[in-house]
């Protein structure tokens, strides 16, 4: 799965290999957060020889996922989209081109699995919100503040000022 024989691209520079894959995933962990896949990942694109033995993959990756809101922890469904571009060069040409963005392939076979995993991870937002104005949870009782306020007494004093506060209380 996601492995493509590219010999035809090397022998015929005008050839194109279309890529259309449905990737079934249940869940994965990204930066310590659980990501549950609601739909399969849809990978679409093409592999093409762009000269000098370099093969380029250009495509898109689309999926629907469920994650926890960063503020209130409610399950939140969101679409993820990634535009992908990656260049590959044969292992025998490795020393010919100095470019960190080019991946190496062996035996005229390009494996897109690692690229897809990486792109899914990068498509996941660092902070997920169920809605833009999510109020989060009360830090004292844990009540969801989106459902209403709680009876907890909260002081809006920055703890960095505690030392000065104690000086004022001595007078």
C-alpha positions as CSV (number, residue, x, y, z in Angstrom):
1,X,0.0,0.0,0.0
2,X,1.3,3.5,-1.0
3,X,4.3,2.0,-2.7
4,X,4.8,2.9,-6.4
5,X,7.0,1.4,-9.0
6,X,8.5,4.5,-10.9
7,X,10.6,2.7,-13.6
8,X,8.1,4.0,-16.3
9,X,8.8,7.6,-15.1
10,X,12.5,7.2,-15.4
11,X,12.3,5.8,-19.0
12,X,9.6,8.1,-20.2
13,X,9.9,11.7,-18.8
14,X,6.4,12.6,-20.0
15,X,4.8,9.8,-18.1
16,X,2.7,10.4,-14.9
17,X,1.6,8.0,-12.3
18,X,-1.8,9.0,-10.8
19,X,-2.2,8.4,-7.0
20,X,-5.6,7.9,-5.6
21,X,-5.7,6.1,-2.2
22,X,-8.2,5.6,0.6
23,X,-6.3,5.0,3.9
24,X,-8.2,3.5,6.7
25,X,-7.1,4.7,10.2
26,X,-8.7,4.4,13.5
27,X,-6.6,6.7,15.6
28,X,-3.2,8.0,16.3
29,X,-1.4,10.1,18.8
30,X,0.0,13.5,17.7
31,X,2.0,15.6,20.2
32,X,0.4,13.7,23.1
33,X,-3.2,14.2,21.8
34,X,-5.5,11.4,20.7
35,X,-6.8,11.9,17.1
36,X,-9.7,9.6,16.1
37,X,-10.4,9.3,12.4
38,X,-14.1,9.7,11.5
39,X,-13.5,9.2,7.8
40,X,-10.7,7.4,5.9
41,X,-7.8,9.6,4.7
42,X,-8.2,10.4,1.0
43,X,-4.9,10.8,-0.7
44,X,-4.9,12.2,-4.3
45,X,-2.1,13.3,-6.5
46,X,0.5,12.3,-9.0
47,X,4.1,11.3,-9.3
48,X,6.0,12.9,-12.2
49,X,9.6,13.0,-13.4
50,X,10.8,16.6,-13.3
51,X,14.3,16.0,-14.7
52,X,17.8,15.0,-13.4
53,X,16.3,11.8,-12.1
54,X,14.1,13.7,-9.6
55,X,10.5,12.5,-9.2
56,X,8.0,14.8,-7.6
57,X,4.8,13.9,-5.8
58,X,2.2,16.6,-5.7
59,X,-1.2,16.0,-4.0
60,X,-3.7,16.5,-1.3
61,X,-4.7,14.6,1.8
62,X,-8.2,15.1,3.3
63,X,-9.9,13.5,6.3
64,X,-12.4,14.2,9.2
65,X,-11.1,13.7,12.7
66,X,-12.3,14.0,16.3
67,X,-10.2,15.5,19.0
68,X,-10.7,17.0,22.5
69,X,-11.2,20.8,22.8
70,X,-8.1,22.3,24.4
71,X,-10.2,24.4,26.8
72,X,-13.3,22.4,27.8
73,X,-12.2,18.8,26.7
74,X,-15.4,18.2,24.7
75,X,-15.1,16.1,21.6
76,X,-14.7,18.3,18.6
77,X,-15.0,17.1,15.0
78,X,-12.9,18.9,12.4
79,X,-11.9,18.5,8.8
80,X,-8.1,18.3,8.1
81,X,-6.6,19.2,4.7
82,X,-3.0,19.0,3.7
83,X,-1.4,20.1,0.4
84,X,1.6,17.9,-0.2
85,X,4.7,18.3,-2.3
86,X,7.7,16.0,-2.0
87,X,10.7,15.3,-4.3
88,X,12.5,12.0,-4.5
89,X,15.8,10.9,-5.9
90,X,17.3,7.4,-6.5
91,X,19.8,6.2,-3.9
92,X,22.5,5.8,-6.6
93,X,22.2,9.6,-7.2
94,X,22.3,10.6,-3.6
95,X,25.6,12.4,-3.7
96,X,24.8,14.3,-6.9
97,X,22.3,16.8,-5.4
98,X,22.7,18.7,-2.2
99,X,19.2,19.3,-1.0
100,X,17.7,18.4,2.4
101,X,14.2,18.4,1.1
102,X,14.7,15.5,-1.3
103,X,13.9,12.0,0.0
104,X,15.8,8.9,-1.2
105,X,14.1,5.9,-2.9
106,X,15.6,2.5,-3.7
107,X,14.9,-0.1,-6.3
108,X,12.8,2.2,-8.4
109,X,10.1,2.1,-5.7
110,X,8.7,5.1,-3.9
111,X,6.9,4.5,-0.6
112,X,4.5,7.3,0.4
113,X,3.6,5.9,3.8
114,X,6.1,8.0,5.8
115,X,5.1,11.1,3.9
116,X,1.4,10.5,4.7
117,X,2.1,9.9,8.4
118,X,4.1,13.1,8.6
119,X,1.5,15.2,6.7
120,X,-1.3,13.9,9.0
121,X,0.7,15.0,12.0
122,X,1.4,18.4,10.6
123,X,-2.3,18.9,9.6
124,X,-3.4,18.5,13.2
125,X,-3.8,21.9,14.8
126,X,-1.7,22.7,17.9
127,X,-4.8,24.0,19.7
128,X,-8.2,22.5,19.0
129,X,-11.3,24.6,20.0
130,X,-14.9,23.4,20.0
131,X,-15.8,27.0,19.2
132,X,-13.9,30.3,19.0
133,X,-15.3,31.7,22.2
134,X,-15.0,28.5,24.3
135,X,-14.7,29.5,28.0
136,X,-13.1,26.3,29.2
137,X,-13.4,24.7,32.6
138,X,-13.4,26.3,36.0
139,X,-9.9,25.7,37.5
140,X,-11.4,25.2,40.9
141,X,-14.4,23.0,40.5
142,X,-14.0,21.8,36.9
143,X,-17.5,23.0,35.7
144,X,-17.8,23.7,32.0
145,X,-18.1,27.5,31.9
146,X,-19.8,27.3,28.5
147,X,-22.9,25.9,30.3
148,X,-22.9,28.8,32.8
149,X,-20.9,30.2,35.6
150,X,-20.0,28.4,38.8
151,X,-20.1,29.6,42.4
152,X,-16.4,29.4,42.9
153,X,-14.6,32.5,44.2
154,X,-11.8,33.4,41.9
155,X,-9.3,36.1,42.4
156,X,-7.8,37.6,39.3
157,X,-4.5,38.2,40.9
158,X,-1.3,37.4,39.1
159,X,0.7,35.1,41.4
160,X,3.9,37.0,40.5
161,X,2.5,39.9,42.6
162,X,2.1,37.7,45.8
163,X,5.3,39.0,47.4
164,X,4.2,42.6,47.0
165,X,0.7,41.7,48.4
166,X,2.3,40.3,51.5
167,X,4.3,43.5,52.0
168,X,1.1,45.6,51.8
169,X,-0.7,43.4,54.4
170,X,2.1,44.0,57.0
171,X,1.4,47.8,57.2
